Amino acid sequence: MPDGLIEWEDGRTRCAWHGNLPDYLAYHDNEWGRPVTDDRRLFEKICLEGFQSGLSWLTILRKRENFRAAFAGFDFGEVAGFTDKDVDRLLADKGIVRHRGKIVSTINNAKRAQELVAEAGSLAAWFWSFEPGPEERPKKLDWATLRAMPTSPTSTRISKELKKRGWTFVGPTTVYAFMQAMGMVNDHVEGCWCRAEVEKTRKNLKRPT
């Protein structure tokens, strides 16, 4: 197989990063890169990318249901009201990543998300307004190209705009991973069966305004 691709027992060729692990494979096939326009899901994704910083995404994925339970399903209206008692509760929760800075950041970002909704109408409208044009995307996305793209001009721009608004744990690398996860870009490599399907969904997507 070409570098960065793997063939599973079902005969389909996929991006190799899922390693044929069943839960990771399901995430690759059914979620990663598929466009998201729901505000709560967008908030969840950017928060979990922040928690992933310094860790593997597989670690976060396997704790995701625990995170959802701990953070009120990532209802940012509710999370914005969390208090110091909630911080203590979360620090004692063995089911999540118990990092005080990231927990406090999630509560802070929930408040900032409310402000962003007041500003732009929705998180979806704001984030999708940054969707990069074809001039920023590689003509052919192979594994070597993808590995060389931990950030992008758009992720750097979004990061700066979020930080200006008081968001935390939203560096350019974290934001680029968020862009990949929410489908703002299609980073399934050439040869992966998902790439054409994701691109078709993106083409037919009604962008939020």
Buried (B, 14 or more C-beta within 10 A) or exposed (E): EEEBBBEEEEEEBBBBBBEEEEEBBEBBBEBBBBBBBBBBBBBBBBBBBBBBBEEEBBEBBEBBEBBBEBBBBBBBBEBBEBEEEBBEEBEEBEEBBEBEEBBBBBBBBBBBBBEBBEEBEBBBBBBBEBBBEEEEBEEEBBBEBBEEBEBBEBBBBBBEBBEEBEBBBBBBBBBBBBBBBBBBBBBBBBBBBBBEBBEEBBEEBEEBE
